[in-house]
Amino acid sequence: MLAMSNPRRLLVVDPCEDCHEIFPGLRTIGWAVDSCTLAAVVDRSCDVGLFRLQPAHLERPEAVKDMISRSGTEWIAVLTPDVLKMKNVGDFVCEWFFDFHTLPFDVSRVQVTLGRAFGMACLRGQTAAWAPREEDELLGGSRSMRELRKILGKFAPTQSPILIRGESGTGKELVARTLHRQSRRNGKPFVAINCASIPEHLIQSELFGHEKGAFTGAHQRKIGRIEAADGGTLFLDEIGDLPLELQANLLRFLQEKHIERVGGNQPIPVDVRVLAATHVDLEAAIVNGRFREDLYYRLNVLQVVTAPLRERPGDVAMLASHFARYYSLETGRRPRTFSDDALMSMGNHGWPGNVRELANRVRRGLVLAEGRQIEAHDLGLESQVSQTGAIGTLEEYKDRAERQALCEVLNRHGDNLSLAARVLGVSRPTFYRLLHKHRIR
């Protein structure tokens, strides 16, 4: 008998007589075989699963989908010839299973398929081991993201106002929520308001609230966002779009720590920490008279800058995989991986919409993908394979090749730049120079 220190675990769900007949042979080649009913799968763990697919499962597939989604491993369907002829069985098996076998078993083929499934399950496990937990809000292993998480850990315990700067779609609200979650106020409210999305004539009421009868339509007292955040954190997104009159009122609140509702005359003390975010150049807005300089210095006590996605290409593949898992629940489809061409296309894309654009493209790709992998055209990106004929000048070709090599090595070794430089066969200073040349970091 072949002895293995760590036997591969095979779980067989609702095994039939044919399944029991192959168990001894599988144990001989190193598989630890266990079996259970579909209802008991939640209490079992395995490296590979074998599932006897029956007509009832195709009529009510939710339980099977839930089992496969929760297990995080590879499953092989076992079908009788009659089940194989049922309508839509092909689509269902291709969508949710790694492979399938019809009865009676071809034992040698089963062994090969189980081995391949085990290898794929190991790759899945390695990905899960280094990927951040689902509840973590700021994902990424690039140096800019590591530095961002480090500085947030220092800023969060303070009570100082913080100005969060960065392009649209770079996660400024996620930064604010992380600061709140890591602060002493994390048990109190986190209240966010987008200053650009509320009509100008309603902003004062939204921020400060109003008393009954303060204006036409004010039929009852309303608590404003600032007062609702008492004890917690107030996040003012797109602060650069706040009208000048409201900037004066906000400045008064920051100085005096109390508000007055519209139509009221009683000061109401409010204890909040203010976080503000903007994608506009506030210094230029001050020069142009669109933003108050005194308010700027009140808000800009501490500053955080979020990096655009084009400067952290090593995070693109990991973020894309995260969104593929997340949105697969919404689409009801199993998470897809990405083809090499899709990964190259994502690495070469400029991402003007940053992480928000990446999330939307992956969401689209999950819906449009017809195979086991998401292709570049599913993401709405131009295939890199189709560009091989468009070389252009020798210098342009070299630039594209350099950028592609940098993106690929950062996708694999973005957390270790010394190793990335060695893989490319260049010195670390040369590697940094190339990153700067192609504006990657």
C-alpha positions as CSV (number, residue, x, y, z in Angstrom):
1,M,0.0,0.0,0.0
2,L,1.2,3.5,-0.8
3,A,1.8,5.5,2.4
4,M,1.3,9.2,2.5
5,S,2.1,11.5,5.4
6,N,-0.8,13.8,4.4
7,P,-3.4,11.8,2.5
8,R,-5.6,13.7,0.0
9,R,-9.1,14.0,1.3
10,L,-12.0,12.9,-0.9
11,L,-15.6,13.5,0.1
12,V,-18.2,11.6,-1.8
13,V,-21.8,12.9,-1.4
14,D,-24.7,10.5,-1.6
15,P,-22.5,7.7,-2.9
16,C,-24.0,4.9,-5.1
17,E,-22.9,1.3,-5.3
18,D,-20.5,2.1,-8.2
19,C,-18.8,4.7,-5.9
20,H,-18.3,2.2,-3.1
21,E,-16.7,-0.2,-5.4
22,I,-13.8,2.2,-6.3
23,F,-13.1,3.4,-2.7
24,P,-10.6,0.6,-1.9
25,G,-8.5,1.4,-5.1
26,L,-8.5,5.1,-4.3
27,R,-7.4,4.5,-0.7
28,T,-4.5,2.4,-2.1
29,I,-3.2,5.3,-4.1
30,G,-3.3,7.7,-1.1
31,W,-6.9,9.1,-0.9
32,A,-8.6,9.4,2.4
33,V,-12.2,8.7,1.4
34,D,-15.2,9.8,3.4
35,S,-18.9,10.0,2.4
36,C,-22.0,11.7,3.6
37,T,-25.4,13.0,2.6
38,L,-25.9,16.5,1.0
39,A,-27.4,17.8,4.2
40,A,-24.3,16.8,6.2
41,V,-21.7,18.4,3.9
42,V,-21.5,21.6,6.0
43,D,-19.8,19.7,8.8
44,R,-17.2,18.0,6.5
45,S,-14.0,19.3,4.9
46,C,-12.2,17.9,1.9
47,D,-9.7,18.6,-0.8
48,V,-11.8,17.2,-3.7
49,G,-15.5,16.3,-3.8
50,L,-17.4,13.7,-5.8
51,F,-21.1,14.3,-6.1
52,R,-23.8,12.0,-7.5
53,L,-26.0,14.3,-9.4
54,Q,-29.6,13.2,-9.6
55,P,-32.8,14.6,-11.3
56,A,-34.0,16.1,-8.1
57,H,-30.9,18.2,-7.9
58,L,-31.5,19.7,-11.4
59,E,-35.1,20.5,-10.5
60,R,-34.0,22.3,-7.2
61,P,-30.4,23.3,-7.7
62,E,-30.1,25.8,-4.9
63,A,-28.7,23.3,-2.4
64,V,-26.0,22.1,-4.7
65,K,-25.0,25.6,-5.7
66,D,-24.8,26.6,-2.0
67,M,-22.7,23.5,-1.1
68,I,-20.2,24.2,-3.9
69,S,-20.0,27.9,-3.2
70,R,-19.3,27.3,0.5
71,S,-16.8,24.5,0.1
72,G,-14.2,26.5,-1.8
73,T,-12.9,23.3,-3.5
74,E,-13.3,21.4,-6.7
75,W,-16.2,19.0,-7.3
76,I,-16.7,16.3,-9.9
77,A,-20.2,15.2,-10.9
78,V,-21.2,11.6,-11.2
79,L,-24.1,11.0,-13.6
80,T,-26.0,8.1,-15.0
81,P,-26.6,8.0,-18.8
82,D,-30.2,9.0,-18.2
83,V,-29.4,12.1,-16.2
84,L,-26.8,13.1,-18.8
85,K,-29.7,13.3,-21.4
86,M,-31.8,15.7,-19.2
87,K,-32.4,19.2,-20.4
88,N,-29.8,21.9,-19.2
89,V,-27.7,19.3,-17.4
90,G,-24.7,20.3,-19.6
91,D,-24.9,23.9,-18.8
92,F,-25.3,23.2,-15.1
93,V,-22.4,20.8,-14.9
94,C,-20.1,23.1,-16.9
95,E,-21.1,26.0,-14.6
96,W,-20.6,24.4,-11.2
97,F,-18.4,21.3,-11.5
98,F,-14.7,20.9,-12.3
99,D,-15.4,17.7,-14.4
100,F,-17.9,14.9,-14.6
101,H,-18.0,11.1,-15.0
102,T,-20.7,8.8,-16.3
103,L,-21.5,5.4,-14.8
104,P,-20.1,2.8,-14.9
105,F,-16.7,4.4,-13.9
106,D,-13.6,4.2,-16.0
107,V,-11.3,3.8,-13.0
108,S,-8.1,5.1,-14.6
109,R,-9.8,8.2,-15.9
110,V,-11.3,8.8,-12.4
111,Q,-7.9,8.7,-10.9
112,V,-6.5,11.2,-13.4
113,T,-9.4,13.6,-12.9
114,L,-9.2,13.4,-9.1
115,G,-5.5,14.3,-9.4
116,R,-6.1,17.3,-11.6
117,A,-8.9,18.5,-9.4
118,F,-6.6,18.1,-6.3
119,G,-4.0,20.3,-8.1
120,M,-6.5,23.0,-8.9
121,A,-7.8,22.8,-5.3
122,C,-4.3,23.4,-4.0
123,L,-4.0,26.5,-6.2
124,R,-7.3,27.8,-4.9
125,G,-6.0,27.1,-1.3
126,Q,-2.8,29.1,-1.9
127,T,-4.8,32.0,-3.2
128,A,-7.1,32.0,-0.2
129,A,-4.1,31.8,2.1
130,W,-2.5,35.1,1.0
131,A,-5.7,37.0,0.0
132,P,-7.0,39.5,2.6
133,R,-10.1,38.5,4.6
134,E,-13.4,39.4,3.0
135,E,-14.2,41.8,5.8
136,D,-11.0,43.8,5.2
137,E,-11.9,47.0,3.4
138,L,-8.6,48.1,2.0
139,L,-7.3,45.3,-0.3
140,G,-3.9,45.2,-1.9
141,G,-0.3,44.1,-1.4
142,S,1.5,46.9,-3.2
143,R,3.8,49.2,-1.4
144,S,1.5,52.1,-1.6
145,M,-1.3,50.1,0.0
146,R,0.9,48.7,2.7
147,E,2.0,52.3,3.5
148,L,-1.6,53.5,3.4
149,R,-2.7,50.8,6.0
150,K,0.3,51.7,8.1
151,I,-0.5,55.4,8.2
152,L,-4.1,54.8,8.9
153,G,-3.2,52.7,11.9
154,K,-1.3,55.8,13.2
155,F,-4.0,58.3,12.4
156,A,-7.1,56.3,13.5
157,P,-6.6,56.6,17.3
158,T,-6.3,60.4,17.2
159,Q,-9.2,62.8,17.3
160,S,-7.8,65.1,14.6
161,P,-9.6,66.0,11.4
162,I,-8.3,64.2,8.3
163,L,-8.4,65.3,4.7
164,I,-8.4,62.3,2.3
165,R,-7.3,63.1,-1.2
166,G,-7.3,61.0,-4.4
167,E,-8.9,60.4,-7.8
168,S,-12.5,59.3,-8.1
169,G,-12.8,55.6,-7.5
170,T,-9.7,55.1,-5.4
171,G,-11.6,54.2,-2.2
172,K,-11.6,57.4,-0.2
173,E,-14.8,56.4,1.6
174,L,-13.3,53.0,2.4
175,V,-10.4,54.9,3.9
176,A,-12.8,56.9,6.0
177,R,-14.6,53.8,7.2
178,T,-11.4,52.1,8.1
179,L,-10.3,55.1,10.1
180,H,-13.6,55.0,12.0
181,R,-13.5,51.2,12.5
182,Q,-10.0,51.5,14.0
183,S,-10.8,54.5,16.2
184,R,-12.1,54.7,19.7
185,R,-15.4,55.9,18.2
186,N,-16.0,52.6,16.3
187,G,-19.1,51.8,18.5
188,K,-20.7,55.1,17.6
189,P,-22.3,56.3,14.3
190,F,-20.4,56.7,11.0
191,V,-22.4,59.2,9.0
192,A,-21.4,59.9,5.4
193,I,-22.7,62.8,3.2
194,N,-21.8,63.5,-0.4
195,C,-21.7,67.3,-0.7
196,A,-21.9,67.0,-4.5
197,S,-25.0,64.9,-4.7
198,I,-27.4,67.1,-2.5
199,P,-29.2,70.1,-4.1
200,E,-27.7,73.3,-2.8
201,H,-30.9,74.5,-1.2
202,L,-31.1,71.4,0.9
203,I,-27.5,71.0,2.1
204,Q,-27.9,73.3,5.1
205,S,-30.9,71.3,6.3
206,E,-29.2,68.0,5.6
207,L,-26.1,69.0,7.6
208,F,-27.6,71.0,10.4
209,G,-31.2,69.9,10.5
210,H,-34.2,72.1,10.9
211,E,-37.0,73.0,13.3
212,K,-40.7,72.5,12.5
213,G,-42.0,75.4,10.5
214,A,-38.5,76.7,9.6
215,F,-39.6,76.9,5.9
216,T,-42.4,75.8,3.6
217,G,-42.7,72.0,3.8
218,A,-40.9,71.7,7.2
219,H,-43.8,69.9,8.9
220,Q,-41.7,68.4,11.7
221,R,-38.3,68.7,13.3
222,K,-35.4,67.1,11.4
223,I,-32.1,66.0,12.9
224,G,-29.2,66.9,10.6
225,R,-26.3,64.6,9.6
226,I,-23.9,66.4,11.9
227,E,-26.1,65.9,15.0
228,A,-26.9,62.3,13.9
229,A,-23.1,61.5,14.1
230,D,-22.8,62.7,17.7
231,G,-20.1,60.7,19.4
232,G,-19.0,59.1,16.1
233,T,-17.5,60.1,12.8
234,L,-18.8,62.5,10.1
235,F,-17.5,61.9,6.6
236,L,-17.9,64.8,4.2
237,D,-17.2,63.4,0.7
238,E,-16.5,65.8,-2.2
239,I,-16.0,68.7,0.3
240,G,-14.6,70.8,-2.6
241,D,-18.2,71.1,-3.9
242,L,-19.6,72.5,-0.7
243,P,-21.1,76.0,-1.4
244,L,-19.2,79.0,0.2
245,E,-22.1,79.9,2.5
246,L,-22.1,76.4,3.9
247,Q,-18.3,76.4,4.2
248,A,-18.7,79.3,6.6
249,N,-21.3,77.4,8.7
250,L,-19.1,74.3,8.8
251,L,-16.1,76.3,9.8
252,R,-18.1,77.9,12.7
253,F,-19.1,74.4,13.9
254,L,-15.5,73.1,13.8
255,Q,-14.5,76.1,15.9
256,E,-17.3,76.2,18.4
257,K,-18.3,72.5,18.5
258,H,-22.0,73.2,18.4
259,I,-24.7,73.7,15.8
260,E,-28.0,75.5,15.4
261,R,-30.8,73.9,13.4
262,V,-32.3,75.9,10.6
263,G,-35.1,78.0,12.2
264,G,-33.7,77.4,15.7
265,N,-31.8,79.6,18.0
266,Q,-30.5,77.2,20.7
267,P,-26.9,76.0,20.4
268,I,-26.7,72.2,20.4
269,P,-23.3,70.7,21.4
270,V,-22.1,67.9,19.1
271,D,-19.0,65.8,19.5
272,V,-17.9,64.3,16.1
273,R,-14.6,63.7,14.4
274,V,-14.7,65.1,10.9
275,L,-13.2,63.3,7.9
276,A,-13.3,65.1,4.5
277,A,-12.5,63.8,1.1
278,T,-11.9,65.5,-2.3
279,H,-10.6,64.7,-5.8
280,V,-10.2,68.4,-6.7
281,D,-7.2,70.6,-6.2
282,L,-8.3,72.6,-3.1
283,E,-5.2,74.8,-3.2
284,A,-6.3,76.0,-6.7
285,A,-9.9,76.4,-5.5
286,I,-8.6,78.7,-2.7
287,V,-6.7,80.8,-5.3
288,N,-9.9,81.0,-7.4
289,G,-12.1,82.0,-4.5
290,R,-14.1,78.7,-4.5
291,F,-12.9,77.4,-1.2
292,R,-12.2,79.1,2.1
293,E,-8.5,79.0,3.2
294,D,-9.4,78.9,6.9
295,L,-11.7,75.9,6.4
296,Y,-8.9,74.2,4.4
297,Y,-6.5,74.4,7.4
298,R,-9.2,73.2,9.8
299,L,-9.8,70.1,7.7
300,N,-6.3,69.5,6.6
301,V,-4.7,68.8,10.0
302,L,-3.7,65.3,8.9
303,Q,-3.7,64.2,5.3
304,V,-4.1,60.8,3.5
305,V,-3.6,60.3,-0.2
306,T,-5.1,57.3,-2.1
307,A,-3.0,56.0,-5.0
308,P,-4.6,55.5,-8.4
309,L,-4.9,51.9,-9.7
310,R,-2.5,52.6,-12.6
311,E,0.3,53.1,-10.0
312,R,-0.4,49.8,-8.3
313,P,-0.6,47.2,-11.1
314,G,0.5,44.5,-8.8
315,D,-2.9,44.7,-7.1
316,V,-5.0,44.4,-10.2
317,A,-5.2,40.6,-10.5
318,M,-5.9,40.2,-6.8
319,L,-8.6,42.8,-6.7
320,A,-10.2,41.3,-9.9
321,S,-10.3,37.9,-8.2
322,H,-11.8,39.4,-5.1
323,F,-14.6,41.1,-7.1
324,A,-15.1,37.9,-9.1
325,R,-15.8,36.0,-5.9
326,Y,-18.0,38.9,-4.5
327,Y,-20.2,39.4,-7.6
328,S,-20.6,35.7,-8.3
329,L,-23.0,35.7,-5.4
330,E,-25.0,38.4,-7.1
331,T,-25.0,36.8,-10.5
332,G,-25.7,33.3,-9.2
333,R,-22.7,32.0,-11.2
334,R,-19.6,30.3,-9.9
335,P,-16.5,32.6,-9.6
336,R,-14.5,32.6,-12.8
337,T,-10.7,32.9,-13.1
338,F,-9.1,35.2,-15.8
339,S,-7.4,34.1,-18.9
340,D,-3.8,35.2,-19.5
341,D,-5.0,37.5,-22.2
342,A,-7.5,39.1,-19.7
343,L,-4.7,39.5,-17.1
344,M,-2.4,41.2,-19.7
345,S,-5.2,43.5,-20.8
346,M,-6.0,44.5,-17.2
347,G,-2.3,45.1,-16.6
348,N,-1.9,47.4,-19.6
349,H,-5.2,49.3,-19.1
350,G,-4.9,52.8,-17.6
351,W,-7.9,52.5,-15.3
352,P,-9.2,56.1,-15.4
353,G,-12.1,55.0,-13.1
354,N,-9.7,53.2,-10.8
355,V,-10.9,50.4,-8.5
356,R,-14.6,51.4,-9.1
357,E,-14.0,50.8,-12.9
358,L,-12.3,47.5,-12.2
359,A,-15.2,46.3,-10.1
360,N,-17.7,47.2,-12.8
361,R,-15.7,45.5,-15.5
362,V,-15.4,42.3,-13.5
363,R,-19.1,42.4,-12.8
364,R,-19.8,42.7,-16.5
365,G,-17.3,39.9,-17.3
366,L,-19.0,37.5,-15.0
367,V,-22.3,38.0,-16.8
368,L,-20.8,37.8,-20.3
369,A,-18.3,35.0,-19.8
370,E,-19.2,31.8,-21.7
371,G,-16.3,29.6,-20.8
372,R,-14.6,28.7,-17.5
373,Q,-12.5,31.9,-17.7
374,I,-13.2,35.6,-18.2
375,E,-11.6,36.9,-21.4
376,A,-10.5,40.4,-22.2
377,H,-13.5,41.0,-24.5
378,D,-15.8,40.0,-21.6
379,L,-14.3,42.9,-19.6
380,G,-14.7,45.3,-22.5
381,L,-10.9,45.6,-22.9
382,E,-8.9,45.2,-26.0
383,S,-7.3,41.8,-26.4
384,Q,-3.5,41.9,-26.2
385,V,-3.3,39.0,-28.5
386,S,-4.9,41.0,-31.3
387,Q,-2.3,43.7,-30.9
388,T,0.6,41.5,-31.7
389,G,0.5,42.6,-35.3
390,A,0.5,46.3,-34.5
391,I,4.1,46.7,-33.6
392,G,4.7,50.3,-34.8
393,T,8.3,51.6,-34.3
394,L,11.0,49.6,-32.7
395,E,11.0,52.0,-29.7
396,E,7.2,51.7,-29.3
397,Y,7.5,47.9,-29.4
398,K,10.2,48.0,-26.7
399,D,8.2,50.3,-24.5
400,R,5.1,48.0,-24.7
401,A,7.3,44.9,-24.0
402,E,8.9,46.6,-21.0
403,R,5.6,47.7,-19.6
404,Q,4.0,44.3,-20.1
405,A,7.0,42.6,-18.4
406,L,6.8,45.0,-15.4
407,C,3.1,44.5,-15.0
408,E,3.4,40.7,-15.2
409,V,6.2,40.5,-12.6
410,L,4.4,42.9,-10.3
411,N,1.3,40.7,-10.5
412,R,3.4,37.8,-9.3
413,H,5.9,39.4,-7.0
414,G,4.5,42.9,-6.1
415,D,5.2,42.3,-2.4
416,N,8.9,41.7,-3.0
417,L,10.5,44.2,-5.4
418,S,14.0,42.8,-4.9
419,L,12.7,39.4,-6.2
420,A,10.8,41.1,-9.0
421,A,14.0,42.8,-10.2
422,R,15.9,39.5,-10.1
423,V,13.2,37.8,-12.1
424,L,13.6,40.4,-14.8
425,G,17.4,40.2,-14.6
426,V,18.0,43.9,-13.7
427,S,19.4,45.7,-10.8
428,R,17.0,47.2,-8.2
429,P,17.9,50.8,-9.2
430,T,17.2,49.9,-12.9
431,F,13.9,48.3,-11.8
432,Y,12.9,51.5,-10.0
433,R,13.9,53.6,-13.0
434,L,11.7,51.5,-15.3
435,L,8.8,51.8,-12.9
436,H,9.2,55.6,-12.9
437,K,9.6,55.6,-16.7
438,H,6.3,53.8,-17.3
439,R,4.6,55.7,-14.4
440,I,3.7,52.4,-12.8
441,R,4.6,53.5,-9.2
